[in-house]
Amino acid sequence: MGRTGTTRRRALMVTGAAAASLLTGCSTEEPEGRRTSGSAPDSGRTEAALRRRLAAVSGALRDQYDAVIAQHPTLAGQLAPLRAAVGEHVTALGGAARVAPPVPVPSDAPGAVKALAAAERRTSDTHVAALLDAEPELARLLASVAAAGAAHAYLLTKGGGR
């Protein structure tokens, strides 16, 4: 008998398709009322501030992965690839130092993984919301990072075989 239900491959394909549809919505034409990259001297500063804010959001997620792995070392093998990807997102967005004290980690491993999945969804939602304020190049990056976060949340909840 074949597998039924959602597979990891299907989830990643759907996430990729969603990211692709977001990317096709990005164009080089600016909507009316929106500043183009050369229309204001502070547009570079605005984008830099947006990148710093989003890098901090991803940095907090990276720090949460570190806290969970420290408290539940048995999860390190499962979480290390996802944590590494989040670290790359932080770097791509401009880097972020340790943001804040880590959030409390649930004492049970399944609860800690569930909390990470929720944090991935919140981070992904934050990146999607920022698409409206981002220049096209940053918007493409944010769409990719948000899609990866959605895939991570799926893998942490349903894709891990639990």
KEKE-3310 file (N, C-alpha, C; in steps of 0.2 Angstrom, whole numbers, plus 5000, padded with zeros to 4 digits):
npx = (5004:5002:5009:4998:4991:4999:5015:5033:5039:5029:5024:5035:5035:5023:5025:5036:5029:5021:5030:5035:5024:5022:5033:5031:5022:5029:5036:5045:5039:5033:5019:5007:5010:5020:5037:5050:5066:5076:5070:5070:5081:5082:5078:5087:5091:5079:5077:5088:5085:5073:5079:5087:5078:5071:5081:5084:5072:5073:5085:5081:5073:5083:5091:5081:5081:5094:5093:5083:5090:5101:5094:5088:5097:5095:5087:5095:5100:5089:5085:5096:5099:5088:5090:5102:5098:5090:5100:5107:5097:5097:5110:5109:5099:5107:5113:5113:5116:5115:5099:5090:5087:5085:5069:5059:5061:5051:5050:5048:5052:5043:5035:5044:5048:5035:5034:5044:5040:5028:5035:5042:5031:5026:5038:5039:5026:5029:5039:5032:5022:5031:5034:5026:5032:5044:5058:5059:5070:5073:5061:5059:5069:5063:5051:5056:5063:5052:5044:5053:5052:5039:5039:5048:5040:5030:5038:5042:5030:5021:5029:5039:5037:5029)
npy = (4994:5011:5027:5037:5053:5068:5070:5074:5078:5082:5093:5102:5104:5111:5122:5128:5131:5141:5151:5154:5159:5170:5177:5179:5189:5200:5214:5225:5237:5251:5252:5265:5280:5274:5275:5275:5266:5276:5288:5295:5301:5294:5281:5270:5270:5266:5254:5247:5248:5240:5228:5226:5225:5213:5204:5203:5197:5185:5181:5180:5169:5159:5160:5154:5141:5137:5137:5127:5116:5116:5113:5101:5090:5078:5081:5087:5082:5081:5095:5102:5104:5113:5124:5128:5133:5143:5151:5155:5162:5173:5179:5182:5192:5202:5199:5197:5200:5192:5193:5194:5189:5172:5164:5155:5138:5124:5110:5097:5087:5086:5097:5107:5106:5109:5122:5128:5126:5135:5147:5147:5149:5161:5169:5167:5173:5186:5190:5188:5199:5210:5210:5220:5232:5231:5233:5227:5217:5214:5209:5197:5190:5189:5182:5170:5166:5167:5156:5145:5145:5142:5129:5123:5124:5115:5103:5102:5099:5090:5083:5077:5063:5061)
npz = (5000:4996:5003:5013:5015:5020:5014:5018:5006:4998:5007:5006:4993:4991:4999:4992:4981:4986:4989:4977:4971:4978:4975:4961:4962:4965:4957:4946:4945:4954:4966:4965:4975:4982:4987:4976:4975:4973:4976:4988:5000:5011:5009:5009:5022:5028:5023:5028:5042:5042:5038:5049:5060:5056:5055:5069:5073:5067:5073:5087:5086:5082:5094:5102:5097:5101:5115:5117:5112:5121:5133:5130:5125:5118:5107:5098:5086:5078:5077:5074:5059:5056:5064:5059:5047:5051:5056:5045:5039:5047:5045:5031:5032:5037:5049:5067:5084:5099:5105:5115:5132:5133:5129:5141:5141:5138:5150:5145:5131:5119:5122:5121:5107:5101:5105:5098:5085:5085:5087:5075:5066:5070:5067:5053:5049:5053:5044:5032:5033:5033:5019:5013:5015:5010:4998:4981:4980:4993:4997:4990:4996:5009:5006:5003:5015:5024:5018:5021:5035:5037:5032:5041:5053:5049:5048:5061:5068:5061:5051:5057:5060:5071)
capx = (5000:5006:5008:4993:4992:5004:5022:5038:5041:5023:5024:5040:5033:5018:5029:5040:5024:5018:5035:5035:5018:5023:5039:5029:5018:5034:5038:5050:5035:5031:5013:5006:5011:5026:5043:5055:5073:5080:5065:5071:5088:5082:5076:5092:5091:5073:5078:5093:5081:5069:5083:5090:5072:5069:5087:5083:5067:5076:5090:5078:5072:5090:5092:5077:5084:5100:5090:5080:5095:5105:5090:5086:5102:5093:5084:5100:5101:5083:5085:5102:5098:5083:5094:5108:5095:5088:5106:5108:5093:5100:5116:5106:5096:5111:5116:5110:5119:5110:5094:5087:5087:5081:5063:5059:5060:5047:5054:5047:5055:5038:5033:5049:5047:5029:5035:5048:5035:5025:5040:5043:5026:5026:5043:5037:5021:5032:5042:5027:5019:5036:5034:5023:5036:5051:5060:5059:5075:5072:5054:5061:5072:5058:5047:5060:5064:5045:5042:5057:5049:5033:5041:5051:5035:5027:5042:5042:5024:5018:5034:5044:5035:5026)
capy = (5000:5018:5031:5042:5059:5073:5068:5079:5080:5086:5099:5106:5107:5116:5128:5131:5134:5147:5156:5156:5163:5177:5180:5182:5195:5206:5217:5231:5243:5252:5255:5273:5282:5271:5278:5270:5266:5283:5294:5298:5300:5290:5274:5265:5269:5263:5246:5245:5247:5234:5222:5225:5222:5206:5200:5202:5193:5178:5180:5178:5162:5156:5159:5149:5134:5136:5136:5121:5111:5116:5110:5094:5088:5072:5084:5091:5079:5083:5102:5106:5107:5118:5129:5130:5136:5150:5155:5157:5168:5179:5181:5185:5198:5207:5197:5200:5198:5189:5198:5195:5183:5166:5162:5149:5132:5119:5105:5091:5088:5087:5104:5112:5106:5113:5130:5130:5127:5141:5152:5147:5152:5169:5173:5167:5178:5193:5191:5189:5205:5215:5211:5226:5238:5229:5234:5220:5212:5211:5206:5191:5186:5188:5177:5163:5165:5165:5149:5141:5145:5138:5122:5121:5123:5109:5098:5101:5097:5084:5080:5073:5057:5060)
capz = (5000:4996:5009:5012:5019:5018:5015:5018:5000:4996:5010:5004:4986:4992:5002:4987:4976:4989:4989:4970:4969:4981:4971:4955:4963:4965:4951:4947:4945:4961:4966:4966:4982:4986:4985:4973:4979:4972:4976:4994:5002:5017:5008:5011:5029:5029:5021:5033:5048:5041:5039:5056:5064:5054:5058:5076:5074:5066:5079:5093:5084:5082:5101:5105:5095:5105:5121:5117:5111:5127:5138:5128:5120:5113:5101:5094:5079:5074:5077:5071:5052:5056:5068:5055:5042:5054:5057:5038:5037:5051:5041:5025:5033:5040:5055:5073:5090:5104:5105:5122:5136:5130:5132:5145:5137:5142:5152:5141:5124:5115:5123:5118:5100:5100:5106:5093:5079:5086:5086:5068:5063:5072:5063:5046:5049:5053:5037:5027:5034:5031:5012:5010:5016:5007:4991:4978:4982:5000:4997:4987:5002:5014:5004:5004:5022:5027:5016:5024:5041:5036:5031:5047:5057:5047:5050:5068:5070:5057:5047:5061:5061:5078)
cpx = (5004:5004:5002:4994:4997:5011:5027:5039:5035:5023:5029:5038:5028:5021:5033:5035:5022:5023:5035:5029:5019:5029:5036:5024:5023:5036:5042:5046:5033:5023:5012:5007:5017:5032:5047:5062:5077:5076:5066:5078:5088:5080:5081:5092:5085:5074:5083:5089:5077:5073:5085:5084:5071:5075:5086:5077:5069:5081:5087:5076:5078:5091:5088:5079:5089:5098:5087:5085:5099:5101:5088:5091:5100:5090:5089:5101:5095:5083:5091:5102:5093:5087:5099:5104:5093:5094:5108:5104:5095:5105:5113:5102:5100:5114:5112:5114:5114:5106:5092:5088:5083:5074:5063:5058:5056:5051:5053:5049:5049:5035:5037:5049:5041:5030:5039:5044:5031:5029:5041:5038:5025:5032:5041:5031:5024:5035:5037:5024:5024:5036:5031:5027:5043:5052:5060:5064:5075:5066:5055:5064:5067:5053:5050:5061:5057:5043:5046:5054:5043:5034:5044:5045:5031:5031:5042:5036:5021:5024:5039:5042:5031:5019)
cpy = (5006:5022:5036:5048:5064:5070:5075:5082:5085:5093:5104:5109:5112:5123:5132:5134:5141:5152:5158:5160:5170:5181:5183:5188:5201:5208:5223:5237:5244:5254:5262:5274:5279:5274:5273:5271:5273:5289:5298:5296:5295:5283:5269:5264:5265:5255:5243:5243:5241:5228:5221:5222:5215:5202:5198:5197:5186:5176:5177:5170:5157:5154:5154:5142:5132:5134:5129:5115:5110:5112:5103:5092:5082:5075:5087:5088:5081:5091:5106:5108:5113:5125:5132:5135:5143:5154:5158:5163:5174:5183:5185:5191:5203:5205:5200:5196:5194:5194:5200:5189:5178:5166:5156:5143:5127:5113:5098:5092:5090:5094:5109:5112:5110:5120:5132:5131:5133:5147:5153:5151:5159:5172:5173:5173:5185:5195:5192:5196:5211:5215:5217:5232:5237:5231:5227:5215:5209:5207:5198:5187:5184:5183:5170:5161:5163:5158:5144:5140:5141:5130:5119:5120:5117:5103:5097:5098:5091:5080:5076:5066:5056:5061)
cpz = (5000:5002:5007:5016:5016:5019:5016:5012:4997:5000:5008:4997:4987:4995:4997:4982:4979:4988:4982:4968:4972:4977:4964:4956:4964:4958:4952:4947:4952:4961:4967:4973:4985:4983:4981:4976:4978:4973:4983:4997:5008:5016:5010:5018:5031:5028:5026:5040:5048:5042:5046:5061:5062:5056:5065:5077:5073:5071:5085:5092:5085:5090:5104:5103:5100:5112:5122:5116:5117:5133:5136:5122:5115:5107:5096:5087:5075:5073:5074:5064:5052:5059:5063:5049:5044:5055:5050:5036:5041:5047:5035:5026:5036:5046:5061:5079:5094:5105:5112:5126:5133:5133:5136:5140:5141:5144:5149:5134:5119:5115:5120:5110:5098:5100:5101:5086:5079:5085:5078:5064:5064:5067:5056:5045:5049:5047:5032:5027:5032:5023:5009:5010:5013:5000:4988:4980:4989:5001:4995:4993:5007:5012:5005:5011:5026:5024:5020:5032:5042:5036:5037:5052:5056:5049:5057:5071:5067:5054:5051:5063:5068:5077)
residu = (MET:GLY:ARG:THR:GLY:THR:THR:ARG:ARG:ARG:ALA:LEU:MET:VAL:THR:GLY:ALA:ALA:ALA:ALA:SER:LEU:LEU:THR:GLY:CYS:SER:THR:GLU:GLU:PRO:GLU:GLY:ARG:ARG:THR:SER:GLY:SER:ALA:PRO:ASP:SER:GLY:ARG:THR:GLU:ALA:ALA:LEU:ARG:ARG:ARG:LEU:ALA:ALA:VAL:SER:GLY:ALA:LEU:ARG:ASP:GLN:TYR:ASP:ALA:VAL:ILE:ALA:GLN:HIS:PRO:THR:LEU:ALA:GLY:GLN:LEU:ALA:PRO:LEU:ARG:ALA:ALA:VAL:GLY:GLU:HIS:VAL:THR:ALA:LEU:GLY:GLY:ALA:ALA:ARG:VAL:ALA:PRO:PRO:VAL:PRO:VAL:PRO:SER:ASP:ALA:PRO:GLY:ALA:VAL:LYS:ALA:LEU:ALA:ALA:ALA:GLU:ARG:ARG:THR:SER:ASP:THR:HIS:VAL:ALA:ALA:LEU:LEU:ASP:ALA:GLU:PRO:GLU:LEU:ALA:ARG:LEU:LEU:ALA:SER:VAL:ALA:ALA:ALA:GLY:ALA:ALA:HIS:ALA:TYR:LEU:LEU:THR:LYS:GLY:GLY:GLY:ARG)
# end
